[in-house]
Each structure stands twice: as structure tokens, then as C-alpha cells.
Amino acid sequence: MTTLLSVKQAAFILKVHPLTIRRYIKEEKLKAVKVGGNVRIQENALQDFHKEVTHPTEEQQLYKKVKKI
């Protein structure tokens, strides 16, 4: 069973503000579920999100290069 984290816990792990985590969820960049009226993020989903953000795919890197030109 995976661990569910609160928005505050996820923000602490990623070193961002809790509102940033909520924005990621709203923009569907980070998957979350509502449990009893509270938003929870699965630890696996947070790890996958963090990997994607810190190690962008080759396609994302090309987009950044093209955008700079």
C-alpha cells in the first residue's frame, strides 16, 4: 500500500509553497485524490513528478532549446 501525503508534506519534500502544489494539481501536472475532503498525494506520484521535473525528457529539452531561439 502506498503512503498518502498531505499538500503540506508534499510541499516540504519538494521545497515549494503549498499553493504551488495545489497549482500543480489543478493544472493536472501532479495526480492527487480527495480523502474525506482533504487532498492527498500518493508518494509514488510525487516521486514520478519530481523525476519528471528534475530530469526532463529529451522532447522537453528540445522544446526549451527551440523556445530560446
C-alpha positions as CSV (number, residue, x, y, z in Angstrom):
1,M,0.0,0.0,0.0
2,T,1.3,3.4,-0.9
3,T,1.7,6.3,1.5
4,L,-0.6,9.3,1.1
5,L,0.9,12.7,1.7
6,S,-0.8,16.0,2.5
7,V,-0.3,19.1,0.4
8,K,1.9,20.5,3.2
9,Q,4.1,17.4,3.3
10,A,4.5,17.3,-0.4
11,A,5.4,21.0,-0.4
12,F,8.0,20.3,2.3
13,I,9.6,17.4,0.3
14,L,9.8,19.4,-3.0
15,K,10.8,22.6,-1.1
16,V,8.0,24.7,-2.6
17,H,5.0,26.6,-1.2
18,P,1.8,24.5,-0.6
19,L,-0.1,26.7,-3.0
20,T,2.4,25.6,-5.7
21,I,1.5,22.0,-5.0
22,R,-2.2,22.9,-5.3
23,R,-1.5,24.7,-8.7
24,Y,0.3,21.6,-10.0
25,I,-2.7,19.5,-9.0
26,K,-5.1,22.0,-10.7
27,E,-3.0,22.0,-13.8
28,E,-3.1,18.2,-13.7
29,K,0.7,18.0,-13.6
30,L,0.5,16.2,-10.3
31,K,-2.1,13.5,-9.5
32,A,-4.0,13.7,-6.3
33,V,-7.1,12.3,-4.6
34,K,-9.6,13.7,-2.2
35,V,-10.0,11.7,1.0
36,G,-12.6,12.9,3.4
37,G,-12.5,16.4,2.0
38,N,-8.7,16.6,2.2
39,V,-6.4,16.5,-0.8
40,R,-3.8,13.7,-0.7
41,I,-0.9,12.8,-3.0
42,Q,0.4,9.3,-3.4
43,E,4.1,9.1,-2.6
44,N,4.7,7.2,-5.9
45,A,3.0,10.0,-7.8
46,L,5.2,12.6,-6.1
47,Q,8.4,10.7,-6.8
48,D,7.4,10.4,-10.5
49,F,6.5,14.1,-10.7
50,H,9.8,15.0,-9.1
51,K,11.8,12.8,-11.5
52,E,10.0,14.4,-14.5
53,V,10.7,17.9,-13.2
54,T,14.3,17.4,-12.4
55,H,15.2,15.1,-15.4
56,P,13.1,16.4,-18.3
57,T,12.6,14.1,-21.3
58,E,14.6,14.7,-24.5
59,E,11.5,16.2,-26.1
60,Q,11.1,18.7,-23.3
61,Q,14.8,19.7,-23.6
62,L,14.5,20.2,-27.4
63,Y,11.4,22.4,-26.8
64,K,13.4,24.6,-24.4
65,K,16.2,25.0,-26.9
66,V,13.8,25.9,-29.7
67,K,12.0,28.3,-27.4
68,K,15.2,30.2,-26.6
69,I,16.0,30.8,-30.3
